[in-house]
Amino acid sequence: MYLLAETPYGFAGFQQLGGIMRFTHPVNTLKKLGCGLAFGAAAIMAMPTSALACTQIYMGSKLTADGNTYYGRSEDFGPRYIKHFGIEPAHKDGNEYTSVESGFEYKSKGATYRYTFVRDNPSQWEDRYDAYSEAGINEKGVSCSATLSTSYNEKAEEADPITEETGIGEYNYASVILGESATAREGVELLGSLIDEQGVCSNDQIIIADNNETWLFAALSGHQWIAMRLTDDIASLNPNIGNLTYDVDLDDTENCLHSEGIESMPKEKGFAEYTDGKFDVAKTYGEEIGEAGMHQWSRYIQGRDYFMAPLAEGTDYKIVKDEREDARATTGALVHEMQPLFFTPGKSDWNTFEMIRSFAARGENVAGLNANTDGAYAIGSNRNTEIHTFQIRHGMDPEIATIQWEMLSNAEFSVAIPLYSALLTEVSPYFSDQDVSFDHCEEEDVVNNEEPENSINYVLMDINTLAYENRDHCATGVRAYLDALQKELIEQNLTVDEAMQAEEGTEARTALANKAGKAATKNTYVKCKAMLEEMRDYLQEGDFSEEFVPSDYDADNDCLVESITYADEALSDEDVAEPEAEEEEVTEEKSEGNNMAAMAVGAVVIIGVCAYVIYRRKKA
């Protein structure tokens, strides 16, 4: 993401400013719109922009209590921005991929695979239904998390600039990978070939995985890329920093794939860097240490502390103040030396709850960088729009090997719903589809104006808004209740998963996956909606002599008063109860993603941009 309102050092160099944001020029978008520069500049003023603020996390299977691999990302954009979870059907005649952020085009060479997605609202993208798939799993069990934005240095940019004429980018990464790839390695090879041929329109990192392999893919420059097979004994944390260090053997084709010119091109152009005689990919292509912003480093430090591998103030970093009037936070940090992309955490039994909650870390135990007290920016900020965590059981049947824990809205006050996304053909009606009105995102009085009916998307958005804006009165009780709810979902999913593993055949598994997804979503909605109504009543009454505590929360035992019935409903012979809904006329063809149910999550700030500096709403 990019936030043009937070320019740290003026407008010098539209591609990179202080490592915090970049400006790009989607000339192809204007060509497609058929508009001249004057109209284009006016239209751009209304398009969304934001700041580099997303965080990518990986935890290898040898470091977890259940022996599973976990990875995911928080997507940051703004305080109220709706997102949609849904299903893209398989296309037997193939598919054509195009983009609004660049002139990228690609046509399938055969039938595509069904996959889940987390996309933007069409109202924000020229009424297109295919914008930014972000995260999902396809019917072959391939999962993808896209995208973590990074930056390259000036020498790499001069030698091999990114291209918005033809380059692939975040708008299409996940759709192409999930729609076209039967394995994670296939996804890596396909994306690499597209960059070889057409280039990229942004520097990014992506994780692609299946039941056997997990790959970290990095678009280094316009046509250079690298993909590393992640091992099971490491952890990784990246809050949009382009040159976190790593050691890789470029000749090990089993564990490393890359563009042909990854070393020869910079060597020929005179900017190749070597460490101890070995070609250093990160140092060659990555931004300089001083170009990573203070709020990126504060998140890195918060994350390392959460995973019990802390950095030391003074020795490793210093705390600095952000005195800009439009700063998103007042306190940040700068490191003295570049830090590693991979590290060893302080323990080796991380559990599902801890991995999900890692995306809500706010530096609570980091002196001077506690977002709750010190004015620091956080991993779990009010700008999160959605958070996905993939739990991979290696060696298991790919249909059921990966569970997608999809968290709605800001991580701090949210719940991750378990979904067997590789099997899903239906999603819960409590998930708003992509035709839901965007208007409630812009609601300023959430206390007195309720969200659209039966929308878990907006329920969680409003909970986050009220808890964040009334932190002193509501935050503690809300977070405690949601933690208790999350733990019950995790515990009951073990029962559902046991039944899922016992099912034989895709048809039976699909039926259970659909039913389980509906049951988990319904139970989450019912509990969260009831708490939201109590929050509204509490704030309307205005008596803050006591902090808010949900009536369904047993504080003495730190649990729900009345347990959810997720597992019972998922495994019952009865259908999961659904809300009454008005019949709506469905258009025959909307674009990619016709007839899909969807779920919305998130946050928004629409920020005007300046004259010819074009928005390119690239999420980090």
C-alpha positions as CSV (number, residue, x, y, z in Angstrom):
1,M,0.0,0.0,0.0
2,Y,1.0,3.6,-0.5
3,L,0.1,6.7,1.4
4,L,0.9,9.8,-0.6
5,A,-0.1,12.0,2.3
6,E,2.8,10.8,4.4
7,T,5.7,11.9,2.2
8,P,8.7,12.1,4.6
9,Y,11.1,14.1,2.5
10,G,9.1,15.9,-0.2
11,F,8.3,14.6,-3.6
12,A,11.9,13.8,-4.8
13,G,12.0,10.6,-6.7
14,F,8.5,9.3,-7.2
15,Q,9.5,5.7,-7.0
16,Q,10.8,5.6,-3.4
17,L,10.6,8.2,-0.7
18,G,12.4,7.4,2.5
19,G,11.6,3.7,2.1
20,I,8.1,4.3,3.4
21,M,6.1,4.8,0.2
22,R,6.4,4.8,-3.6
23,F,4.6,6.6,-6.4
24,T,3.9,5.0,-9.7
25,H,2.2,6.0,-12.9
26,P,-0.5,3.5,-14.2
27,V,-0.6,5.0,-17.7
28,N,-2.3,1.9,-18.9
29,T,-5.2,2.5,-16.6
30,L,-5.7,5.9,-18.2
31,K,-5.5,4.4,-21.7
32,K,-8.1,1.8,-20.8
33,L,-10.3,4.5,-19.5
34,G,-9.8,6.4,-22.7
35,C,-9.2,9.6,-20.8
36,G,-6.8,12.5,-21.2
37,L,-4.3,13.7,-18.6
38,A,-6.6,16.4,-17.3
39,F,-9.5,14.0,-16.7
40,G,-7.1,11.4,-15.4
41,A,-5.7,13.7,-12.8
42,A,-9.1,14.6,-11.6
43,A,-10.2,10.9,-11.4
44,I,-7.1,9.9,-9.6
45,M,-7.9,12.3,-6.8
46,A,-10.8,10.1,-5.8
47,M,-8.9,6.8,-5.9
48,P,-7.7,5.0,-2.8
49,T,-4.1,5.2,-1.5
50,S,-2.4,4.1,1.7
51,A,1.0,3.4,3.4
52,L,3.4,0.5,3.4
53,A,2.2,-1.2,6.6
54,C,1.5,-4.9,6.0
55,T,3.3,-7.7,7.9
56,Q,4.2,-11.2,6.6
57,I,4.9,-14.1,9.1
58,Y,6.1,-17.7,8.7
59,M,6.7,-20.4,11.3
60,G,8.3,-23.7,10.4
61,S,6.8,-27.0,11.5
62,K,9.6,-27.9,13.9
63,L,8.8,-24.8,15.9
64,T,5.1,-25.4,16.5
65,A,3.3,-27.5,19.1
66,D,1.3,-29.5,16.6
67,G,4.1,-29.9,14.0
68,N,2.2,-27.8,11.5
69,T,3.6,-25.0,9.3
70,Y,1.9,-21.6,9.7
71,Y,2.2,-18.6,7.5
72,G,0.1,-15.5,6.6
73,R,-0.1,-11.8,6.3
74,S,-2.0,-8.8,7.6
75,E,-3.2,-6.5,4.9
76,D,-3.2,-2.8,5.9
77,F,-5.1,0.0,4.1
78,G,-7.2,2.1,6.4
79,P,-9.6,2.2,9.4
80,R,-12.8,1.2,7.5
81,Y,-12.4,-0.7,4.2
82,I,-14.6,-3.6,3.2
83,K,-13.0,-6.8,1.9
84,H,-14.7,-9.9,0.5
85,F,-14.1,-13.6,1.0
86,G,-15.5,-15.7,-1.8
87,I,-15.0,-18.5,-4.4
88,E,-13.8,-18.2,-7.9
89,P,-15.2,-21.1,-9.9
90,A,-13.2,-23.2,-12.3
91,H,-13.3,-22.1,-15.9
92,K,-13.3,-25.1,-18.3
93,D,-12.4,-22.9,-21.2
94,G,-9.7,-21.0,-19.4
95,N,-9.6,-17.5,-18.3
96,E,-8.1,-14.1,-19.4
97,Y,-6.4,-12.1,-16.7
98,T,-6.1,-8.3,-17.0
99,S,-5.3,-5.5,-14.5
100,V,-6.3,-2.0,-13.6
101,E,-2.9,-1.3,-12.0
102,S,-0.9,-2.1,-15.1
103,G,-1.2,-3.3,-18.7
104,F,-0.7,-6.9,-17.7
105,E,-2.5,-9.5,-19.8
106,Y,-2.4,-13.3,-19.6
107,K,-4.6,-16.1,-21.1
108,S,-4.9,-19.5,-19.6
109,K,-3.5,-22.4,-21.6
110,G,-6.3,-24.7,-20.4
111,A,-9.0,-25.1,-17.8
112,T,-8.5,-23.2,-14.5
113,Y,-8.9,-24.4,-10.9
114,R,-11.5,-23.3,-8.4
115,Y,-10.1,-21.2,-5.5
116,T,-11.1,-19.0,-2.6
117,F,-10.2,-15.3,-2.5
118,V,-10.2,-12.2,-0.4
119,R,-11.0,-9.3,-2.8
120,D,-11.8,-5.6,-2.8
121,N,-15.3,-4.1,-3.3
122,P,-16.0,-3.5,-7.0
123,S,-17.1,0.0,-6.2
124,Q,-13.5,0.9,-5.6
125,W,-12.2,-0.6,-8.8
126,E,-14.3,0.6,-11.8
127,D,-17.0,-2.0,-10.9
128,R,-14.6,-4.9,-11.5
129,Y,-15.1,-8.0,-9.4
130,D,-11.5,-9.4,-9.8
131,A,-9.4,-6.9,-7.9
132,Y,-6.8,-8.1,-5.5
133,S,-7.5,-11.7,-4.6
134,E,-4.9,-11.5,-1.8
135,A,-5.2,-14.9,-0.2
136,G,-6.8,-18.3,-0.9
137,I,-6.5,-22.0,-1.6
138,N,-7.3,-23.8,-4.8
139,E,-8.9,-27.2,-5.3
140,K,-5.5,-28.7,-5.7
141,G,-4.5,-27.6,-2.2
142,V,-2.2,-24.8,-3.3
143,S,-2.3,-21.7,-1.0
144,C,-1.1,-18.2,-1.7
145,S,-0.6,-15.1,0.4
146,A,-0.1,-12.0,-1.7
147,T,1.3,-9.4,-1.3
148,L,4.0,-7.9,0.9
149,S,5.3,-4.8,-0.8
150,T,9.1,-4.1,-0.7
151,S,11.5,-1.7,-2.4
152,Y,14.6,-1.9,-4.5
153,N,17.6,0.5,-4.5
154,E,18.4,3.2,-7.0
155,K,21.0,1.2,-8.9
156,A,18.7,-1.8,-9.4
157,E,15.9,0.6,-10.5
158,E,18.2,2.3,-13.0
159,A,19.4,-1.1,-14.4
160,D,16.1,-2.9,-14.5
161,P,13.1,-0.7,-13.6
162,I,9.6,-2.1,-12.9
163,T,7.2,-1.8,-15.8
164,E,3.6,-0.8,-15.7
165,E,3.2,-1.3,-19.4
166,T,3.1,-5.1,-19.1
167,G,4.1,-6.2,-15.6
168,I,2.2,-8.4,-13.3
169,G,1.4,-7.1,-9.9
170,E,-0.7,-7.6,-6.8
171,Y,-3.9,-7.1,-8.7
172,N,-3.3,-10.5,-10.3
173,Y,-0.7,-12.5,-8.4
174,A,-3.0,-14.8,-6.4
175,S,-5.6,-15.1,-9.1
176,V,-3.1,-16.4,-11.7
177,I,-1.2,-18.6,-9.2
178,L,-4.3,-20.2,-7.7
179,G,-6.2,-20.4,-11.0
180,E,-3.4,-22.1,-12.9
181,S,-1.2,-24.1,-10.5
182,A,-1.5,-27.7,-9.3
183,T,1.5,-27.4,-7.0
184,A,3.3,-24.7,-5.2
185,R,6.4,-25.3,-7.4
186,E,4.2,-24.9,-10.5
187,G,3.0,-21.6,-9.1
188,V,6.6,-20.4,-8.5
189,E,7.7,-21.4,-12.0
190,L,4.6,-19.8,-13.7
191,L,5.1,-16.5,-11.9
192,G,8.8,-16.5,-12.6
193,S,8.1,-17.1,-16.3
194,L,5.6,-14.3,-16.5
195,I,8.1,-11.9,-14.9
196,D,10.8,-13.1,-17.3
197,E,8.5,-12.3,-20.2
198,Q,6.5,-9.4,-19.1
199,G,8.2,-8.0,-16.0
200,V,6.5,-6.8,-12.7
201,C,4.9,-3.5,-11.9
202,S,6.0,-3.5,-8.3
203,N,8.6,-5.1,-5.9
204,D,6.8,-7.7,-3.8
205,Q,7.2,-10.8,-1.7
206,I,4.6,-13.6,-1.9
207,I,4.3,-17.0,-0.2
208,I,3.1,-20.0,-2.2
209,A,2.6,-23.4,-0.5
210,D,1.0,-26.8,-0.8
211,N,1.0,-29.9,1.4
212,N,4.7,-30.6,0.7
213,E,6.5,-27.3,0.1
214,T,6.4,-23.6,1.2
215,W,8.1,-21.0,-1.1
216,L,8.9,-17.4,-0.5
217,F,8.9,-15.6,-3.8
218,A,10.5,-12.1,-4.2
219,A,10.2,-9.8,-7.2
220,L,13.6,-8.1,-6.9
221,S,13.4,-5.7,-9.9
222,G,11.7,-5.3,-13.2
223,H,12.6,-8.8,-14.5
224,Q,14.7,-10.4,-11.8
225,W,13.3,-12.7,-9.1
226,I,14.1,-15.4,-6.6
227,A,12.1,-18.1,-4.8
228,M,13.4,-19.9,-1.8
229,R,11.9,-23.1,-0.4
230,L,11.4,-22.4,3.3
231,T,12.8,-24.9,5.8
232,D,10.9,-26.2,8.8
233,D,13.3,-25.0,11.5
234,I,13.1,-21.2,10.9
235,A,10.7,-18.3,11.5
236,S,10.3,-15.2,9.4
237,L,8.9,-11.8,9.9
238,N,8.8,-8.9,7.4
239,P,7.0,-5.6,7.7
240,N,7.8,-4.3,4.1
241,I,11.5,-4.2,4.4
242,G,13.3,-4.9,1.1
243,N,16.7,-6.0,2.2
244,L,16.4,-8.1,5.3
245,T,19.5,-10.4,4.9
246,Y,19.5,-14.0,4.0
247,D,22.0,-16.6,2.7
248,V,21.0,-18.7,-0.3
249,D,22.6,-21.1,-2.7
250,L,21.6,-20.1,-6.2
251,D,22.9,-23.4,-7.6
252,D,20.6,-25.5,-5.4
253,T,17.7,-26.0,-7.8
254,E,15.8,-28.2,-5.4
255,N,15.5,-25.3,-2.9
256,C,16.1,-22.2,-4.9
257,L,14.6,-21.0,-8.2
258,H,15.5,-17.7,-9.8
259,S,15.7,-15.6,-12.9
260,E,18.6,-16.3,-15.3
261,G,20.2,-12.9,-14.9
262,I,19.8,-12.6,-11.1
263,E,23.6,-12.3,-10.7
264,S,24.9,-11.7,-14.2
265,M,22.8,-8.6,-14.8
266,P,23.9,-6.6,-11.7
267,K,27.5,-7.8,-12.3
268,E,27.4,-6.5,-15.9
269,K,25.8,-3.2,-14.7
270,G,28.3,-2.8,-11.9
271,F,26.2,-2.9,-8.8
272,A,26.5,-6.6,-7.7
273,E,27.3,-6.9,-4.0
274,Y,29.2,-9.8,-2.4
275,T,29.5,-10.8,1.3
276,D,32.5,-13.1,2.2
277,G,33.0,-13.7,-1.5
278,K,29.4,-14.9,-2.1
279,F,26.8,-13.0,-4.2
280,D,24.4,-11.2,-1.8
281,V,21.0,-11.0,-3.3
282,A,19.4,-8.9,-0.6
283,K,22.2,-6.3,-0.5
284,T,22.4,-6.1,-4.3
285,Y,18.7,-5.4,-4.9
286,G,17.3,-4.2,-1.6
287,E,16.9,-0.7,-0.3
288,E,19.6,0.9,1.7
289,I,19.4,0.5,5.5
290,G,18.4,4.2,6.0
291,E,15.6,3.9,3.5
292,A,13.4,1.6,5.6
293,G,11.0,3.8,7.6
294,M,10.9,4.1,11.3
295,H,7.4,2.6,11.5
296,Q,8.5,-0.5,9.5
297,W,11.3,-1.1,12.0
298,S,9.0,-0.6,15.0
299,R,6.9,-3.4,13.7
300,Y,9.9,-5.6,13.1
301,I,11.0,-5.0,16.7
302,Q,7.5,-5.7,18.0
303,G,7.3,-8.9,16.1
304,R,10.7,-10.2,17.2
305,D,9.7,-9.5,20.8
306,Y,6.4,-11.4,20.3
307,F,8.3,-14.4,19.1
308,M,10.7,-14.2,22.0
309,A,13.8,-13.3,19.9
310,P,14.0,-9.6,21.0
311,L,16.3,-6.9,19.8
312,A,18.0,-4.7,22.3
313,E,17.5,-1.0,22.5
314,G,20.8,0.8,22.2
315,T,22.7,-2.2,20.9
316,D,20.4,-3.0,18.0
317,Y,18.2,0.0,17.5
318,K,17.3,3.5,18.8
319,I,13.9,4.9,19.4
320,V,13.1,8.0,17.3
321,K,10.2,10.5,17.0
322,D,8.2,11.3,14.0
323,E,7.4,15.0,14.1
324,R,5.5,15.3,10.8
325,E,2.1,16.8,11.2
326,D,0.5,14.0,9.2
327,A,2.5,11.1,10.7
328,R,0.5,7.9,11.3
329,A,2.4,7.5,14.6
330,T,4.6,9.7,16.8
331,T,7.2,7.1,17.8
332,G,9.3,4.7,15.7
333,A,12.7,3.0,15.6
334,L,15.8,2.8,13.4
335,V,18.3,-0.1,13.5
336,H,22.0,0.2,13.6
337,E,22.7,-2.8,11.3
338,M,20.5,-4.6,8.8
339,Q,18.5,-7.4,10.4
340,P,17.8,-11.0,9.1
341,L,14.8,-12.2,7.2
342,F,14.9,-15.5,9.0
343,F,15.5,-16.1,12.8
344,T,15.1,-18.6,15.5
345,P,12.3,-17.8,17.9
346,G,12.6,-18.2,21.7
347,K,10.6,-21.4,21.9
348,S,9.6,-24.3,19.7
349,D,6.0,-25.0,20.7
350,W,4.0,-22.1,19.1
351,N,0.3,-23.0,18.9
352,T,-2.6,-22.0,16.6
353,F,-3.9,-19.3,18.9
354,E,-0.5,-17.7,19.3
355,M,0.1,-17.7,15.6
356,I,-3.3,-16.1,14.8
357,R,-2.8,-13.5,17.5
358,S,0.8,-12.7,16.4
359,F,-0.9,-10.4,13.8
360,A,-2.4,-8.4,16.6
361,A,1.0,-7.7,18.3
362,R,1.2,-4.1,19.5
363,G,4.6,-4.1,21.2
364,E,3.0,-4.5,24.6
365,N,6.3,-5.6,26.2
366,V,8.6,-3.4,24.3
367,A,9.6,-0.3,26.3
368,G,9.2,2.8,24.2
369,L,7.4,1.0,21.3
370,N,4.2,0.0,23.0
371,A,1.5,1.1,20.6
372,N,-1.0,1.4,23.4
373,T,1.0,3.8,25.5
374,D,4.0,5.2,23.4
375,G,2.4,6.3,20.2
376,A,4.2,3.7,18.1
377,Y,2.7,2.1,15.0
378,A,1.8,-1.6,15.4
379,I,1.5,-4.9,13.5
380,G,-2.0,-5.0,14.9
381,S,-3.1,-1.5,13.9
382,N,-6.5,0.0,13.2
383,R,-5.5,0.0,9.5
384,N,-5.7,-3.8,9.1
385,T,-8.3,-4.8,6.6
386,E,-8.0,-8.5,6.7
387,I,-5.6,-11.1,8.1
388,H,-5.1,-14.7,6.9
389,T,-3.2,-17.5,8.5
390,F,-2.7,-20.8,6.8
391,Q,-2.2,-23.9,8.9
392,I,-0.5,-26.6,6.8
393,R,-0.3,-30.3,7.8
394,H,2.5,-31.6,5.6
395,G,2.0,-35.0,3.9
396,M,-1.8,-35.0,4.4
397,D,-4.2,-35.2,1.4
398,P,-4.0,-31.8,-0.3
399,E,-7.8,-31.4,-0.2
400,I,-7.7,-31.1,3.6
401,A,-4.0,-30.4,4.4
402,T,-4.4,-26.6,4.7
403,I,-6.9,-24.8,6.9
404,Q,-7.4,-21.1,6.2
405,W,-8.0,-19.0,9.3
406,E,-9.6,-15.9,7.9
407,M,-9.7,-12.9,10.3
408,L,-12.2,-10.2,9.6
409,S,-11.3,-6.6,10.0
410,N,-8.5,-5.3,12.3
411,A,-6.6,-8.0,14.0
412,E,-6.7,-6.4,17.5
413,F,-10.4,-6.9,17.9
414,S,-11.3,-9.8,15.6
415,V,-11.7,-13.5,15.3
416,A,-10.2,-15.9,12.7
417,I,-12.8,-18.3,11.2
418,P,-11.5,-21.8,10.2
419,L,-12.2,-22.7,6.5
420,Y,-11.4,-25.8,4.5
421,S,-10.9,-23.6,1.5
422,A,-9.6,-26.2,-1.0
423,L,-13.0,-28.0,-0.8
424,L,-15.4,-25.1,-0.5
425,T,-18.1,-24.6,-3.1
426,E,-20.4,-22.5,-0.9
427,V,-19.8,-19.9,1.8
428,S,-22.0,-18.7,4.6
429,P,-24.8,-16.2,3.8
430,Y,-23.5,-14.2,6.8
431,F,-20.6,-13.2,4.6
432,S,-21.7,-10.1,2.6
433,D,-21.1,-10.6,-1.1
434,Q,-19.4,-8.1,-3.4
435,D,-22.6,-6.3,-4.2
436,V,-23.0,-5.1,-0.6
437,S,-23.1,-1.3,-0.3
438,F,-19.8,0.3,0.5
439,D,-21.6,3.1,2.3
440,H,-21.3,1.8,5.9
441,C,-17.5,2.0,5.5
442,E,-17.9,5.7,5.5
443,E,-20.3,5.8,8.6
444,E,-18.9,8.2,11.2
445,D,-21.4,7.5,14.0
446,V,-21.2,3.7,14.5
447,V,-22.7,3.9,17.9
448,N,-26.1,5.0,16.6
449,N,-26.1,3.7,13.1
450,E,-26.2,-0.1,12.7
451,E,-24.6,-2.1,10.0
452,P,-26.5,-3.9,7.2
453,E,-28.4,-6.9,8.5
454,N,-26.7,-10.3,8.8
455,S,-23.3,-9.0,7.8
456,I,-20.4,-10.5,9.8
457,N,-18.2,-8.2,7.8
458,Y,-19.6,-5.0,9.1
459,V,-20.3,-6.4,12.6
460,L,-16.5,-7.0,13.0
461,M,-15.7,-3.7,11.4
462,D,-17.9,-1.9,13.9
463,I,-16.6,-3.8,16.9
464,N,-13.1,-2.7,15.9
465,T,-14.1,0.9,15.4
466,L,-15.9,1.1,18.8
467,A,-13.2,-0.7,20.7
468,Y,-10.4,1.3,19.2
469,E,-12.1,4.7,19.6
470,N,-13.1,3.8,23.2
471,R,-10.0,2.0,24.3
472,D,-10.0,3.0,27.9
473,H,-13.6,1.7,28.4
474,C,-14.0,-1.2,26.0
475,A,-10.7,-2.7,24.8
476,T,-9.9,-5.0,27.7
477,G,-13.3,-6.6,27.9
478,V,-13.8,-6.9,24.1
479,R,-10.3,-8.5,23.6
480,A,-10.8,-11.0,26.5
481,Y,-14.2,-12.1,25.1
482,L,-12.9,-12.4,21.5
483,D,-9.9,-14.4,22.8
484,A,-12.2,-16.8,24.6
485,L,-14.3,-17.1,21.4
486,Q,-11.2,-17.7,19.3
487,K,-10.0,-20.5,21.6
488,E,-13.4,-22.3,21.4
489,L,-13.3,-22.1,17.6
490,I,-9.8,-23.6,17.6
491,E,-10.8,-26.3,20.1
492,Q,-14.0,-27.3,18.4
493,N,-12.2,-27.3,15.0
494,L,-10.1,-30.2,16.3
495,T,-13.3,-32.3,16.5
496,V,-14.4,-31.2,13.1
497,D,-11.0,-31.9,11.7
498,E,-11.1,-35.5,13.1
499,A,-14.3,-36.0,11.2
500,M,-12.9,-34.4,8.1
501,Q,-9.9,-36.8,8.1
502,A,-12.2,-39.7,8.5
503,E,-14.4,-38.8,5.5
504,E,-13.7,-40.7,2.3
505,G,-14.0,-39.1,-1.1
506,T,-14.1,-35.5,-2.3
507,E,-17.9,-35.3,-2.4
508,A,-18.3,-36.2,1.3
509,R,-15.5,-33.9,2.3
510,T,-16.9,-31.0,0.3
511,A,-20.3,-31.4,2.0
512,L,-18.6,-31.3,5.4
513,A,-16.3,-28.4,4.4
514,N,-19.3,-26.3,3.3
515,K,-21.3,-27.2,6.4
516,A,-18.4,-26.5,8.8
517,G,-17.7,-23.2,7.2
518,K,-21.3,-22.1,7.6
519,A,-21.5,-23.3,11.2
520,A,-18.2,-21.6,12.2
521,T,-19.3,-18.3,10.5
522,K,-22.8,-18.4,12.0
523,N,-21.6,-19.1,15.5
524,T,-19.0,-16.3,15.2
525,Y,-21.6,-13.9,13.8
526,V,-24.2,-14.6,16.6
527,K,-21.7,-14.1,19.4
528,C,-20.1,-11.0,17.9
529,K,-23.4,-9.4,16.9
530,A,-24.7,-9.8,20.5
531,M,-21.6,-8.2,21.9
532,L,-21.7,-5.3,19.4
533,E,-25.3,-4.5,20.5
534,E,-24.1,-4.5,24.1
535,M,-21.3,-2.2,23.2
536,R,-23.7,0.2,21.6
537,D,-26.0,0.2,24.6
538,Y,-23.0,0.8,26.9
539,L,-21.7,3.7,24.9
540,Q,-25.2,5.3,24.5
541,E,-25.8,5.2,28.2
542,G,-22.5,7.0,28.8
543,D,-21.8,5.6,32.3
544,F,-18.1,4.7,32.2
545,S,-17.7,4.1,36.0
546,E,-17.0,0.5,35.1
547,E,-15.3,-0.9,32.0
548,F,-17.4,-2.7,29.5
549,V,-17.6,-6.5,29.9
550,P,-19.8,-8.7,27.6
551,S,-22.6,-10.5,29.4
552,D,-21.5,-13.7,27.8
553,Y,-18.0,-13.5,29.3
554,D,-17.1,-15.4,32.4
555,A,-14.2,-13.4,33.7
556,D,-13.4,-15.7,36.6
557,N,-12.8,-18.6,34.3
558,D,-11.8,-16.7,31.2
559,C,-14.3,-18.3,29.0
560,L,-17.7,-17.9,27.4
561,V,-20.8,-18.2,29.6
562,E,-22.5,-20.2,26.8
563,S,-20.2,-22.2,24.6
564,I,-20.6,-22.1,20.8
565,T,-22.1,-25.0,19.0
566,Y,-19.8,-25.0,15.9
567,A,-18.7,-28.6,16.1
568,D,-22.2,-29.9,16.9
569,E,-23.8,-28.0,14.0
570,A,-21.1,-29.0,11.6
571,L,-21.4,-32.7,12.4
572,S,-25.2,-32.7,12.8
573,D,-27.6,-34.3,10.3
574,E,-29.5,-31.0,10.3
575,D,-28.7,-28.1,8.0
576,V,-27.0,-25.1,9.5
577,A,-29.7,-22.4,10.2
578,E,-29.4,-19.5,7.8
579,P,-30.7,-15.9,8.0
580,E,-33.8,-15.0,6.0
581,A,-32.6,-13.1,2.9
582,E,-34.4,-11.2,0.2
583,E,-34.2,-12.7,-3.2
584,E,-31.9,-10.6,-5.5
585,E,-31.7,-10.7,-9.2
586,V,-28.2,-11.9,-10.2
587,T,-26.7,-10.5,-13.4
588,E,-25.5,-13.2,-15.8
589,E,-22.0,-12.0,-16.1
590,K,-20.1,-9.6,-13.8
591,S,-16.5,-10.4,-14.6
592,E,-14.1,-12.9,-13.1
593,G,-15.8,-14.3,-10.1
594,N,-19.5,-14.6,-11.3
595,N,-22.0,-16.1,-8.8
596,M,-19.6,-16.0,-5.9
597,A,-20.5,-15.6,-2.3
598,A,-18.2,-13.3,-0.5
599,M,-17.2,-11.9,2.9
600,A,-16.2,-8.4,3.6
601,V,-13.7,-7.2,6.1
602,G,-11.5,-4.2,6.6
603,A,-11.0,-0.5,6.9
604,V,-10.6,2.6,4.6
605,V,-9.2,6.0,4.2
606,I,-9.4,7.6,0.9
607,I,-6.7,10.2,0.5
608,G,-6.4,12.7,-2.2
609,V,-3.2,12.8,-4.3
610,C,-1.3,15.4,-6.0
611,A,-1.6,16.4,-9.7
612,Y,0.2,14.0,-11.8
613,V,1.3,11.7,-9.0
614,I,-0.9,8.7,-9.6
615,Y,-2.5,6.6,-6.9
616,R,-1.6,3.1,-7.7
617,R,-3.3,1.6,-4.8
618,K,-0.7,-1.1,-4.1
619,K,-1.3,-2.9,-0.8
620,A,1.7,-3.9,1.3
